[in-house]
Amino acid sequence: MKTNNDNLLMNIEELQEVIFNQKQFPKILRILGYGLLLLALLDIIEMFIPPNFMNPAWEFQTFGGLIERVAVPLIGLVFVFYGERDLRRKWELLFVKILSWLTLVIAISFLLLIPLLVSNTIRINKQNSVQISNAVQQQILQAEQVQKQLNAATPEQINNLLKKQGRSIEGKKPEEIKNQILSEISQAKTQIETQSQNTRSSQKLNLIKSSVKWNLGALISGALFFSLWKATKWARIN
């Protein structure tokens, strides 16, 4: 039979094990946090190589991708800051102090991204509109050139052209065929205009959706990093 002394020894051992596990838990979380921060840093470096600043499309996509990946460094920082000053060495206290100030810098940086994203949204929309307009003008110009050639073509030239294209005359007069082709070209020009408008509207809508999503994400991310900075005042105290 177990004596009271044996029971007391077992309780003490269990208590020691619980205390040991409690001390190890913050260390495990912090190691995991440092690992997440390193992975996030590698991801960010990869995103910015090669850099292409002043290119609105590159900036828009890169900063948008940065905002979408913000969860990993946030979780990593929470793990690193867990337990405040407990069980930390001197070098780590200095490091978390730097990290604490870094959260404020990151918070401000995310808020500054908002006007940049808005500006790039406007610039990209203008660029897309110009590209579509240029493509449409080129296609219409080609169609108009064909129209001029047809209007100036002789019946014999029209017949030769149809034979090259493998089209059958089917007893129609060359003038009727010419009018039919001219009508098809006019319809094609109308379709080009309609498709360009649809493409312009679709691109604009997708651009605005991404812009709103990333601007709100930048605002939320800035607020979260600022909250982390406020919550880690203990790290900045000498």
Order of alpha helices (4+ residues) and beta strands (2+ residues): alpha-alpha-alpha-alpha-alpha-alpha-alpha
